[in-house]
């Protein structure tokens, strides 16, 4: 572990990875897609279970190459299996640290980091390292949620307690849960001279979406890295976590339930 690393707040339990497997280039990296070309070399840092990775590999085609990096060897094994199942042969996988990448200067045309910078203790240093490995004129793309900007209906008190608990726990782990609004500032501080900042959202408002999103968070609150760290720091007892999980389940069956997750995005060059 380097001096810059923080603890991954969510952990890698199945409930977390099930949520991550729902991510695609279309729903999580649309702002990057116009930048992709056949034959490019892409670094996908913090690739998780590989669903976005596979889409990026398809978009750069067999002449292109994707290097998928994550801190968890176990998660990388799952990603490799998923990518192989998609019939893709242009992806390689490596365990790595965003602050100390084992790649040369200017080795990649595109560097992509989805929901990564919120979990590192020094996101500016991380962005400097991503800037180092991208070719001059290439692009570093980062997208992160902004927890303080999340909003929902009905306004159940358990969900307000969840948000407060998550933000406290993430910061105790050394991260910044309200990263989305800070990406522009972090990229400029890292030395990028051309930064395009945008935003986009995920919305959960159909019966199926509510059951999936609410059920996922109910599981994660009760048994995940978040739950363990919250208990260890004295932020919540198991009974508190159970009450929050119950609130999520009640929200998930509300016929008028609506939840929006705002993300900040940057395309950074120079």
C-alpha positions, 0 to 999 in steps of 0.5 A: 500500500502506498502513502497515497492509497485509501481503503475501498469503502464498498468492498468487493462483496457480491452485492457490490459487484452485482451493482458494478456489473450493470455498468456499460460504456453507454450508461457510464462512459457516454461522454468518452465515446466520441473520443474512441477510435479503432486501433487505440490503446486504452488503459482502464484503471479500476476496471472492476468486473470488466463490463465497461472494459469489454465495451471499450475493447469492442469499440477500439476493435481487434486492432486496438488494445485495452489494459485493464487494471484493478487493485483486486486480483480476485475481481480481475479474475472475474473480469477476465472471465467476463471478457473471455465470454464476450469473445474478446482477445484484445484485453490484458489484465494487471493488478496495479496502483493508480499512483504507481503505474508500471507503464511508460510515459505516453504509452496510452492513447486514452486513459479511463477511470470510472468511480475511482478518484473518489476512493483515493487519498490523493486524487491530484497525484493519481491524475498526475500519474494518469497524465504521465502515461497518456500520449501527448494529445491523448485524453484522460477521462474520469467520472465520479458520483457526487454523494451529496448531490444524490436525491430521492423521493419519498424522503425516508429518514433511513435514506438520509441516515444512509447518506450521512453514514456513507459520507462519514465512512468514506472520509474515514477511509481517506476518500472523498465521496463528493468527488463529482463536483471536484473533478475539474479542480483536481484535473487543473491542479494535476497540470492538465491545460485543457479540461472539459467538464460535464455531468450525467446521471443514473435514475431509478424510477421503474418498479424493476429499477427500484427493486434492484437499486434498493435491494442492492443497497439494503444488502450493502448496508448490512454486509459489506466494506461499508458496514464493517468500517462503519461499525469499526469506527463507531458510526453505527451499530448493527441495529442501526445498519439493519434499520437503514437496510429496512428503509431501503427495502421500503423505498424499493417498493414505493410506487412513486419511488425515484432516485437520481445519482449525479456524476461529474465527468472530465475529459482532460488533455495537455 
